[in-house]
């Protein structure tokens, strides 16, 4: 049975739009936790997060009209899809509660484009427009959002640098403290990695025309994430994977609370403002990392659902090459941006995970042949610290791999491409040949996993290449107790 085709253009001039095909969203606000996560990560780069959406062809046509009208010169052009779609502030007509938006669209005042309509898809594949007021973003965005985001990132990095300055001079250039220093640095690098990525996204928004190499950072743009949230129907179904969201918040909280108990209660160190503040800031950084990981998960789920919708869409409009290829191009451009972000993050984090695991195994080996086990108090402290280290590694590794569904998100595109091949029919061979042509080169598999494996091999060598190391940081370090692998009490 041939599926019934829905011609959305017929609803544009129809005063009675059928239920479910309204081009103006009802005011069902999105979960506040979504906006809170973006605020914590400093991802409000613009004064508005809901803007006008046009496909790349319509964008180029608009620019061509401006050139012919003498309103723009050639040296002012920067024809980059991601920049035009998300970074530019010239298309923010939907940023305010404009009640004339729906009426103008219904009356056909704007030229109709089938591809542009797909940019407003919801979870039912219907083009639904909304404003910041409709989805509840107005309370979280303002004209100073960009400055506030930059300030938040600067403060976060400042605290990290300050904390490093408290112990780095004491451990640097000391051969017997290499293991201690490396274990601390891996934790700091993991907690600061996502902050640097978010900071790159802010730089990308401010200097898009000068930093095309940061195109992957657009995947952390609030406008990009709002578009992802629409596919998930956040106003109806809430955040996807709520158990995973809770784990992203509770697991870091448990680890950092345990750290606070060890260094404040269990050890012999006196309670100090620095110790408490260090644990609290560690908790904040670990929690923000958990929110960042959940954002990666949310985007992955949205692409999986959108590719399923796109598969049905291509099946419905088989033969309409301009419509299908244009829609597929828009989705793949967004997915490629997200894929590059995940690849970069994997390259940075996977060697750190491997190094942490091997370094902790090495530490266990050193402890087993040292004389620490002869002293109950020392054994008690070092056992808790080892449990804490393995807990932090396990939490970071499990949450991140679950968020991406592995270490390669390319499998989403590969599954979609295979389904397209299964869907391909012999009746429109020319259509399918032109539709499928060229995508393999565009979505080629990245070398992120290979690069990560090389870094992991180097990390394994470095983590095992330790000699006599001081284990004082596992005992009563506040009393200057020195315990080495070769010296016993």
PATORLUM-616954 format. One record per atom (N, C-alpha, C, O): x, y, z. Coordinates in steps of 0.1 Angstrom, whole numbers, plus 5000, padded with zeros to 4 digits. Each point is the difference from the previous one (the first is absolute). Layout:
BEGIN
XYZ
...
END
This chain:
BEGIN
500849885000
499250125000
500950125000
500950025008
498850074983
500850124998
499750105012
498950035002
502150015005
499850095011
499450144996
500550054989
498650005018
499450134997
501150115002
500650015011
499550084980
501050115001
499350125006
498950044995
501850025014
499550125007
500650124993
501350025001
498050064992
500550124994
499850125010
498950055001
502249985005
499950105011
499750144994
499450085007
500849944980
499750134994
498550035000
499650115000
499649785000
498650024999
499450065013
499050075001
501849915010
499550055013
500450155002
499650065010
501349994981
500550135002
498950104997
499950115006
499249864985
499050104996
498649955005
499050074997
501049835011
498749955005
499850065014
500849985009
498150104993
499850065013
499849905011
500250045012
499349844985
499849905010
501049894999
499949904993
501250125014
501149914999
499649875008
499650025011
500649874984
499649875007
500849995013
501150055001
498249895008
500649985013
501349914999
500049904993
501150155013
501249934999
501050064990
501149965000
498350124991
500850074990
500150155002
500350074990
499549975022
500050145003
501550054998
500949935005
499350184988
501350054998
500450105011
501050065000
498149955010
500450085012
499849915012
499049945003
502150045005
500049915011
499250055012
499950125002
499449795004
499350045013
501050025010
501149955000
498650135010
500950045011
500249895010
499650015012
501149894984
500449895009
501550015002
500749964991
499750105020
501450035001
500949875002
499549905005
501750114990
501049895001
500449995015
499950095008
500649794996
500549985013
501150105004
500950034992
498950035020
501050105004
501449945002
501050085000
499149795002
501349945002
500850014987
501350015000
498149994988
500750024988
500650144999
501250014997
498150095007
500550144999
501150015011
501050084998
498849865014
500950015011
501449944996
501050065003
498949834990
501349934995
500750094991
501350015001
498050064989
500750094991
500650125008
501050054996
498350005014
500550115008
501249965007
501050085001
499049815006
501249955007
501249994991
501150035004
498749924984
501149984991
500450134992
500950004992
498350105010
500450134994
499750004985
500850064993
498249885002
499749984986
499150104994
499549984989
500150135019
499250104994
500950114994
500450095006
499949894981
500950094993
499450124994
500650104997
498149895001
499350114993
498850055008
499649945010
499950184986
498950055008
498749934997
499050025007
501049904982
498849924997
500449864996
501049984993
498249925011
500449864996
499049944990
500249894995
498750185002
499149964990
500050104989
499750125002
500749844986
500250094989
499249954988
499549885000
500550204989
499449954988
500949894994
501250015001
498249894993
500749894995
499749994985
498950004995
502250004997
500049994986
501049894995
501149995006
498549944984
501049904995
501150084993
499950124997
501249815000
501150074994
499750064986
500550114997
498749824995
499750064987
499250135002
500350104993
498849915016
499250125002
500950115006
499950124997
501149845011
501050095006
500850074988
500250125000
500249794991
500850054989
499250094991
500550104995
498249875003
499150084992
499850145006
500050104993
499949905020
499850135007
501250084999
500050124998
501249825003
501350084999
500150054985
500550114998
499149804993
500150044986
499150134997
500450094993
498449915014
499250124998
500650125006
499950114995
500849875017
500750125006
501150054991
500350125000
500449784994
501150054991
499550074988
500550114997
498449844997
499550074988
499350135004
500050094992
499649925021
499450135004
501050105005
499750115004
501649854996
501150095005
500150015015
500650105004
498849815003
500050025015
501249925006
500250025012
500549914980
501149925006
501149994989
499649994988
501750015015
501149984991
500649865001
499749935010
501150044981
500549865000
500949985011
500149885005
500750225000
500949975011
499349985013
500649975010
498150064991
499249995012
499449865001
499349965010
500849964980
499349874999
500849895008
501350004999
498049925008
500749885006
498949894999
499349975009
500849964980
499049894997
500449875007
500549914993
499250095019
500249875008
498749965006
499350085007
500349804991
498649965004
499850015015
499050065004
502049895004
499850015014
500050145006
499250045009
501650054984
500050145004
498650074997
499550075008
500049904980
498850064996
498849955008
499050075003
501149805000
498849935007
500050035015
498950015006
502250015001
500050005014
500850125006
499650055011
501450004983
500950105006
499650144997
500350095007
499049934982
499650144995
498950065009
499149925004
501050214999
498950065007
499050084991
499250085004
500949904983
499250074990
498749934998
499150064992
500649825014
498849934997
499349975013
499549895002
500450215007
499449975013
498550065001
499650055010
499749934979
498650065000
499149925009
498950055004
501449835000
499249925009
500450015014
499549935009
501550164994
500550005014
499050075009
500249985012
498850094984
499050065008
498749944998
499849924991
499350115018
498649944999
499250074989
499150075003
501349904985
499350064988
498849934997
500049894994
498850165009
498849944997
499650004985
499149944996
501650144997
499750014985
500849894992
499849994988
501049945019
500849904993
499149894993
500149974988
499049985020
499149894995
499150054989
499849944990
499650185012
499150054991
500750034986
499449984990
501850075011
500750044988
500349874992
500050004988
500349895020
500349884993
498849934994
500049954989
498950065018
498849944995
499450084988
499449944991
500850195008
499650084989
500949994988
499750064990
501449865012
500949994988
500950124997
500450014989
499850085021
500850114998
501549974997
500750074993
499749825013
501449954997
500049904990
499149914999
501950084992
500149904990
500149865006
500849985010
498549934985
499949875006
501249914995
500350014988
500449925021
501149914996
499849885009
499950005012
500049894981
499749875007
501249965009
499849945010
501450094986
501249975008
500050095012
500349955011
499450184988
500050085012
498949965010
500350015012
498649934983
499049955009
500549895009
499749985012
501249944982
500549885008
501050055011
500249925010
500350204990
500850055010
499350035013
500550025011
498149974988
499250025012
499249885004
499050005007
501649884989
499349885003
499949985015
501050035008
497949914997
499949955013
500249845000
500349954989
499449995022
500149855000
499049934991
500249884998
498850194997
499049934991
500250044986
499249984991
502050095006
500350044986
499150114995
499750014988
499850075021
499250114996
500750135003
500750025010
499350084981
500750135001
499250095010
498950054997
501749965015
499450085011
500950115004
501149985003
498450154996
500850115003
499750055014
498949975005
502050095002
499950045013
500950125003
500950034992
498950035019
500950125004
500649965013
499749905006
501250184999
500749985013
499050005011
500149935010
498850154988
499050015011
499249875000
499749955011
500149984978
499349885000
500749885007
499449935007
501950064991
500749895005
500750035014
500749915005
499150215000
500550035013
501550055001
500650005010
499950044978
501450045000
500250155003
501150045003
497850044998
500150145002
500750035013
500750105002
499049825009
500550035013
501549975001
500750055009
499849884981
501449965001
500950084990
501249985001
498250094990
500850084991
499850155001
498950045004
502150034994
500050155001
501250054992
500849924994
499350215005
501050064991
501449985006
501050004992
499149975020
501349985006
500449855001
500949975007
498449954986
500249855002
501449974995
500749925006
499850144983
501349974995
501150045009
501049925002
498950205004
501050055009
500049915013
501049975005
497849995000
499949925011
500649864998
500749955009
499149994979
500549874997
501650015000
500649915005
499950204988
501450015000
500650025014
501149955003
498250135005
500550025014
499949875008
500949985008
498149944990
499949875007
501149914997
500649935008
499750064979
501249924995
501350055006
500849925004
499450214996
501250065005
500249975015
501149975004
497850045004
500149975014
500349865002
500849965009
498649954984
500249855001
501549974997
500649935008
499950124982
501449984996
500950065011
501149955003
498550175002
500950065010
500149925013
501149995006
497849954998
500049915012
500949884997
500749955009
499249994979
500949894997
501450045001
500949925005
499550194989
501450045000
500550035014
501149975003
498050095005
500350035014
500349875008
501049995007
498149914991
500249875007
501349934995
500749955008
499650064979
501249944995
501350075006
501049945003
498950194999
501150085005
500349965015
501150035005
497949915002
500349975014
500849875002
500749995010
499349924980
500749885002
501049974989
501049925002
498950144987
500949984989
501450035003
500949924997
499450205009
501450035004
500649905010
501249985000
498049965008
500549905010
500449874994
500849925005
498550044983
500249874995
500850004987
500549904996
499650224997
500750004987
501549985002
500650055009
499949884981
501549974999
500549925012
501150015004
498049915002
500449905011
499749864995
498949964999
502249974998
499849864994
499149915009
499349924994
500850095019
499249915008
498550055002
499349935006
500450184988
498650055000
499350004987
498950054998
501749884992
499450004986
498649935000
499150054994
500949845014
498749925000
498950095007
498950004995
501450065016
499150095007
499550114991
498850034999
502250034994
499650124991
499249954988
499050074997
501349824997
499349954989
498549975003
499150024992
500749925020
498749965004
499150125002
498850004996
501850115010
499250125002
499750074986
498950054998
502149954994
499950074987
499049944991
499250074993
500749805007
499049934992
498650045004
499150024992
500649995021
498750045005
499750154996
498950034996
502150055006
499850144996
499850024985
499150084996
501649844996
499850014986
498649964996
499450064991
500149835015
498749954997
498950105003
499150024993
501150055019
499050095005
500050134992
499150085000
502149954994
500150134993
499849994985
499950104993
500149775002
499949984986
498750064994
500050074990
498949905016
498750054995
499950155001
499350064992
501350005018
500050145002
500750074988
499650104995
501549845001
500850054988
499149994987
500150094992
499249805007
499249984988
498850115000
499750054989
499749975022
499050105001
500550144997
499450084994
501949955011
500650124997
500350024986
499950114994
500549784999
500250014985
498750034993
500050074990
498949885015
498750034994
499650155002
499550064990
500950005021
499850145002
500850084990
499650104993
501749875006
500950064990
499549984986
500050104992
499449795005
499549974986
498850104998
499950054989
499349975020
498850094999
500550154998
499450074992
501649975015
500550144999
500850024988
499950114994
500949795002
500950024988
499949894990
500949944996
497850045000
499749894991
500850014987
500549904994
499550225000
500650024987
501649995001
500649974989
499950045023
501550005001
500549865005
501149975000
497949955005
500449875006
499249894994
499349935007
500850054979
499349894994
500449865005
499349904999
502050095006
500549885005
499249955012
500049885004
499250215003
499249965011
498649974996
499150025009
500749944979
498649974996
499349895008
498850015002
502049905004
499449895008
499450065013
499149945006
501450184998
499550065013
498650054998
499350035010
500149984978
498750044998
499049905006
498950035003
501549844999
499249905006
499750035014
499149945006
501650165000
499750045014
499350145000
499950065011
499749984978
499250134999
498649975005
499449904997
500150205011
498749985006
498949994989
499049925002
501250154987
499049994989
500049864994
499049954997
502249995002
500149874995
499349905009
499349914996
500950115017
499449905010
498550025001
499349905002
500250224996
498650035000
499349924988
499049945002
501750074987
499549934988
500049855003
499149934996
501950025011
500049855004
498949975009
499449894999
500350205011
498949975009
498750004994
499149935005
500650144984
498750004994
499749864995
498849965000
502249974994
499749864995
499649915011
499249914998
501250125014
499749915012
498750035007
499649935009
499750184986
498750035006
500250025015
499249945008
501750154996
500350015014
498850065008
499849975012
499350104981
498950065007
498949895004
499250025008
500849874985
499149895002
500649885008
499449955009
501850014987
500649885005
501150035011
500549915006
499950224995
501050035010
501449964995
500149964988
500950045020
501349974996
500149854998
499549925007
501250044982
500249854997
501049945010
500950075004
498849814999
501049935008
500250065014
501150025005
497850005002
500050065013
500949925010
500750065008
499249804992
500949935009
501550034997
500850015010
499550014978
501450034996
500450145005
501150035005
497950064994
500250145004
500250005015
500950085005
498449845003
500249995014
501449955003
500650045010
499849864983
501449945002
501050114997
501150005007
498750084983
501050104997
500150115011
501150065001
497949955007
500150095012
500449935013
500750065007
498749824995
500249935013
501449945001
500650005011
499949944978
501349935001
501250105003
500849975009
499350144984
501050105004
499850055014
501050035007
497749994997
499850045014
500549905010
500650045010
499149834987
500549905009
501549995001
500649995011
500150024978
501450004999
500750115008
500949985008
498650144990
500650125006
499650015015
500850055008
498149904996
499649995014
500949905007
500550035011
499849864982
500949905006
501450065002
500749985010
499850104980
501350075000
500050095012
501050015008
497950074995
499950095011
500149935013
500750045009
498749844992
500049925012
501449955003
500550005011
500249964978
501349945002
501050115006
500749975009
499350144984
501150105004
499650095011
500850075006
497949924999
499650095011
499749915012
500350055012
499249834987
499649925011
500949895003
500549985011
499849934978
500849885002
501550035003
500649945009
500050154983
501450025001
500350095013
499050055006
502249964997
500550085012
500150154997
500450075009
499349974978
500250144997
499050085007
498849965002
501650155003
499150095007
499050074990
500450024988
498450005016
499050064991
500450154998
500350075009
499749964978
500450144996
499150054989
499349924994
500650215005
499250064990
500449954986
499249984991
502150015007
500549964987
499649864996
499649974989
500549935021
499649874997
498549994996
499649934991
499650145017
498549994997
499750074987
499249954992
501450175005
499850074988
500449924988
499450004989
501849935012
500549924990
499049894996
499849974988
499749965022
499049904998
498750054994
499449944991
500250185013
498750054995
500250054985
499149974992
502050095005
500350044986
500249874991
499550004989
501149905017
500149874992
498649954997
499849944990
499350075020
498649954998
499350084989
499449944991
500850195009
499450094989
500549964987
499249994990
502149995009
500649974986
499549864996
499749984988
500349935021
499649864996
498550004996
499649934991
499650155016
498650014997
499850064986
499149964992
501650155005
499950064987
500549914989
499450004989
501649925014
500449894991
498949904997
499749964989
499650015022
498849914998
498950064992
499449934991
500450205010
499050064992
500450014985
499249984991
502150045007
500650004987
499849874993
499649994988
500749905019
499849864995
498549984997
499749944990
499450115018
498649984997
499650074988
499249954992
501450175005
499650084988
500549924988
499249994990
501949945011
500549924989
499049884997
499749974989
499849985022
499049894999
498750054994
499549944991
500150185013
498750054995
500150034985
499149974992
502050085004
500250034985
500149874992
499449994989
501249915017
500149874993
498649944998
499749954989
499550055022
498749944999
499150084990
499249944992
501050195007
499250084991
500449974985
499150004992
502249985006
500449964986
499449864996
499649984989
500449935021
499549874997
498550014996
499649934991
499750155016
498650014997
499850084987
499149974992
501750135005
499850084988
500449914988
499350024990
501749905011
500349914989
498949904997
499749974988
499649995022
498849914998
498950084993
499449954991
500450175013
499050094994
500450024985
499150004991
502250035007
500450034986
499949884991
499750014988
500549875018
499849884992
498549984995
499849974988
499350065021
498650004996
499750114990
499249984991
501450135011
499750124991
500549974986
499350034990
501949915009
500549974987
499249894993
499750004988
499849905020
499149904995
498750064995
499449954990
500150155017
498750064996
500250094987
499150004992
502050075007
500250094989
501049954990
500750074994
499349805005
501049944990
499750054986
498850004995
502250044998
499950064987
500250155000
500450064990
499450015021
500250145001
501450035005
500250015012
500749994979
501450015003
500450135007
500849995010
498750124986
500350135006
499650005014
500850055009
498049914994
499550005014
500849905009
500550045011
499749844984
500649905009
501550025001
500549995012
500250054978
501450025001
500350135008
501050005008
498250104990
500250125008
499849985015
500750055008
498249874996
499849975014
501149915005
500550035012
500049874981
501049925004
501350085002
500849975010
499550124982
501250085001
500050095013
501050015006
497850044997
499950085012
500349925013
500750045009
498749844991
500249915012
501449965001
500649995011
500049974978
501449955000
501050115004
501049975006
498750154990
500950115004
500050025015
501150025006
497849975000
499950015015
500749885006
500750015010
499049874985
500649885006
501550004998
500749955010
499850094979
501450014998
500750095011
501149975005
498250144998
500550095010
500149935014
501050015007
497949924996
500049925013
501049895000
500749985010
499549954979
500949894999
501550055002
500849945007
499550184988
501350055002
500350045014
501149995006
497950075001
500150035014
500349875008
500950005009
498349904989
500249875008
501349944997
500749945008
499850074979
501349944996
501150085008
500949935005
499050204995
501150075007
499949975015
501149995006
497850005000
499949975014
500549875003
500749985011
499149924980
500549875002
501549995000
500649935008
500050154982
501450004999
500650065013
501149965004
498350135002
500550065012
499949925012
500849995009
498049944992
499749935013
500549855000
500449965011
499549974978
500349865000
501549975005
500149915009
500950174987
501349975005
500150035015
500849945008
498450164997
500050035014
499449895008
500549975011
498449974984
499549885007
501049895001
500149945010
500550034978
500949895000
501250025010
500449925007
500150214992
501150035009
499649995015
500849955008
498050104995
499649995014
499849865005
500449965011
499149954980
499949865004
501349935002
500249945010
500850084981
501349945001
500750065012
500749935007
499250204995
500750065011
499549955014
500849985009
497950004991
499549945013
500449865002
500249965011
499949964978
500549875001
501450005005
500449925009
500450174986
501450015004
500050045015
500949955007
498350144997
499950045014
499749895009
500649985011
498449944985
499749885008
501249905001
500249955011
500550044978
501249915001
501050065010
500649925007
499750214992
501050065009
499549995015
500949975008
497950044994
499549995014
500149865005
500349975012
499449934979
500049865005
501449965004
500149915009
501050154985
501349965005
500750105009
501149985004
498150125000
500650095010
499649965014
499349905002
501150185008
499749975013
498850075006
499750005012
499550054979
498850075005
499049915006
499350045010
500749844986
499049905005
500349975015
499249945007
502050104998
500349975014
499450105010
500049985012
499450124982
499550115008
498550024998
499650054989
499649915020
498550004998
499550144996
499150004991
501450105015
499450144996
500450034986
499150054992
502149925004
500450034986
499249914990
499650054990
500249835014
499349904992
498650054998
499449994989
500050065022
498650054999
499850124990
499150004992
501850095009
500050124991
500249964986
499350044991
501849885006
500349974987
498949914993
499850014988
499649915020
498949924995
498850084995
499549984989
500250125019
498950094996
500450094988
499150024991
502150025008
500450084988
500049914988
499750054989
500749835012
500049914988
498649974996
499750004988
499449985021
498649984996
499450134993
499349994991
501150135015
499650124994
500550014985
499350044991
502049935007
500650024987
499349914990
499750044989
500149835015
499349914991
498650044997
499449974989
499950095021
498650044999
500050124990
499150004991
501850095010
500050114991
500249964985
499450054991
501649865008
500349944986
498849934995
499650024988
499849905020
498849924995
498950094996
499349984990
500450125018
498950094998
500250074986
499150014992
502150055007
500350074988
500049924987
499450044990
501149845011
500049914989
498649954996
499750004988
499649965022
498749944997
499050114995
499349974990
500650145016
499150104996
500350054986
499150024992
502250005005
500450064987
499749904989
499450034989
500949845013
499849904989
498549984998
499649974989
499650035022
498649994998
499450124993
499049984992
501550145011
499450124994
500249994984
499150044993
502049915003
500350004985
499649874994
500049984988
499649925020
499749874995
501349934996
499949914991
501250125015
501349944996
501050124998
499950105007
501149884985
501050104998
499850064986
500850104996
498349854996
499850054986
498550034998
499249905001
500450224997
498650034997
499749984985
498850024996
502249954996
499849984986
499049884997
499449994989
500449935021
499149884998
498650054997
499249924994
500450205011
498750054997
499850024985
499049964995
502050114999
499950024986
500249874992
499349984990
501549935014
500249874993
498749925001
499649944989
499750065022
498749935000
499050064991
499249934993
500850205007
499050074991
500349974985
499149984992
502250035005
500449974986
499649864996
499649984989
500649925020
499749864997
498549994998
499549934991
499750145017
498550004998
499650064987
499049964994
501750155002
499750064987
500249904989
499349994990
501849935011
500349904989
498949895000
499649954990
499950015022
498949915001
498750064994
499249924994
500750215008
498750064995
500150034985
498950024994
502249985001
500250034985
499249914992
500049875001
499250194990
499249924991
500550014985
500750094997
498949824995
500450004986
499250094991
500350024988
498650035017
499150094992
500650134998
499850064989
501050005020
500650134999
501549995002
500650065009
500049864982
501449975001
500850134999
501050025007
498650074984
500850134998
499950085013
501050075004
497849945002
499850085012
500949955011
500750075007
499349794995
500849955011
501550014997
500850025009
499649974978
501450024997
500550145003
501150025006
498150084991
500450145002
499950035015
500750085005
498349865002
499850035014
501249955008
500450065010
500149824987
501049935008
501450044996
501049975006
499150114983
501350034995
500750105008
499550115003
501849875001
500850105007
500050005015
500850065006
498349875000
499950015015
501149925007
500350045011
500249864983
501149925006
501250095002
500749995010
499650094980
501250095002
499750115010
501050035007
497850024994
499750105010
500049955014
500550075009
499049814993
499949945013
501049895002
499749905006
501550124989
501149905002
500349985015
499950105008
500549784995
500349975014
501250085005
501150004993
498850065018
501250075005
501049915006
499849885002
501450185000
501149925006
500150025015
501149985006
497850065000
500050035015
500449885008
500850015009
498649874987
500349885008
501449964998
500749965010
499850054978
501449964997
501050095008
501049965006
498750174993
500850105008
500049975014
501050015007
497849964999
499949975014
500749885004
500649995011
499449914980
500849885003
501550025001
500749945008
499850144983
501450045000
500350075013
501049975007
498250134997
500250075012
499949905012
500750025010
498449884989
499849915011
501249915002
500549975011
500249994977
501249925001
501150085007
500749945008
499450184988
501050095006
499750015015
501050005009
497850024995
499650015014
500349885008
500450015011
499449874983
500349885007
501549995003
500449965011
500450084979
501549995002
500450105011
500849975009
498650154991
500450105010
499549965014
500750025009
498249924991
499449965013
500849895007
500049995012
500649924980
500749895005
501550045003
500749935007
499850174987
501450045001
500250085012
500550125000
499249835012
500350065013
500949925008
500149884999
500850195008
500949935009
499650035014
498849995004
502150055005
499750025014
499250135001
500450114996
498449875010
499050115001
499650025014
499949905008
500050224996
499550035014
498549975001
499250044991
500549905019
498549965003
499550085012
499049965006
501650154997
499650085011
498650064999
499350025010
500350004978
498750064997
498949905004
498850045000
501549845002
499049905004
500049985015
499149925005
501750155002
500149985015
499750135007
499350094995
501449935016
499850135008
500850114994
501050045006
498650004982
500950104993
500050135007
501050084998
498049965010
500150125007
501150005011
500450115004
499949775000
501149995011
501449974993
500949975007
499150054980
501349994993
500649865001
501249985000
497949925001
500549865000
500549964986
499350024990
501949935009
500649974987
500149854999
500749935008
498650014982
500149854998
500349984985
499350054992
501849885006
500449974986
499949854998
499949925009
500350054978
500049864997
501249925005
499949885003
501250194999
501249935004
500350025015
501049955005
498250145002
500450035014
498849975009
498950044997
501349885014
498949975009
500450075014
501150035002
497849985006
500350055013
500849915009
500350035011
END
